[in-house]
Amino acid sequence: MKTKFLIVPVVFSALLLASCGGSYSSDSSGTSNSYGSSNNNYGKTTDDTMKKDTNSNSQVSTLSEKDVLATVKSKLDSDVVVMLPKSIPLSSNKHYLSAMTTSSPDEYNVVFYETKSPISVNSSDLKDTAKATPLATVSGKNYATEQEAADATGHMDNVNTGMNGVDLGSGITGYSDAGAGSTFLNWAEGRWSMGIRNTTSADPQDSIDLAKKIVAKLEQETLPAPHQVGGMKLEAAPNRADGNIISWQEGKTDYIVSGFTDPLDGITITTSFIE
């Protein structure tokens, strides 16, 4: 009987130590797991604990880019076949991705935001410019006819003709034009037409340099195949998000990427689209 009474405290102490965390660890080296490290743009999902958003009273988990896109898709209620990109470039790997969504039977619209702390999709905090910066808008819209959808893309016919041809690389020639205080450098790749606008007072080389970067980028990345046409209109002047738009047709539906400040980021978004 004495022996049994001596064993009980020992067993009880061991159980108490284990329940408190004690020195029991799966990592015998003493190092810890680095969740949401600087090598990960979007932090963790399954291993990360719920984090308190310092700018609101609600608790927001740190979502990965994939999770944000999945959440966005679940929020859209439309007859339009929803297509979203795989990638939205951020300015820092310490920042986060979020979005604001709206939808109707004939259209859906997603504004993607970059935030310094986690903010949930469709949170009112995204309207605060001190907390969230818009990155790009992705949308889809149904039209009554295929011709209306084609016209809405802004596709330009016969852009590979004219005077003042400029070698853009990869066997592609751009052609310049001017009017209404603006200059234009246009070219075509497959069923896509591309155009870069600048002001007449700006250096024409700016448009040429941007066009060459786009042509080189599209040697490595592939735009969606439009059925039937696609149009790309970009600004050579920096930070002109209002003038940057990429759109392509899928039957009676147009898909659009717009509102991005860097034309190359807009192309990155467009070339990463999935259904």
QUINOR-V931465 format. One record per helix or strand. SS is the DSSP state (~ for helix, > for strand). FROM is the first residue (numbers start at 1). LEN is the number of residues. Records with the same first field share a line. If there is no record, write none. Layout:
SS=FROM-LEN ; FROM-LEN
This chain:
~=2-18 ; 65-11 ; 124-4 ; 146-7 ; 204-17 ; 241-3 ; 263-8
>=51-2 ; 59-2 ; 84-2 ; 96-9 ; 107-9 ; 132-11 ; 165-5 ; 172-8 ; 182-8 ; 192-8 ; 227-1 ; 230-6 ; 245-6 ; 253-6 ; 273-2
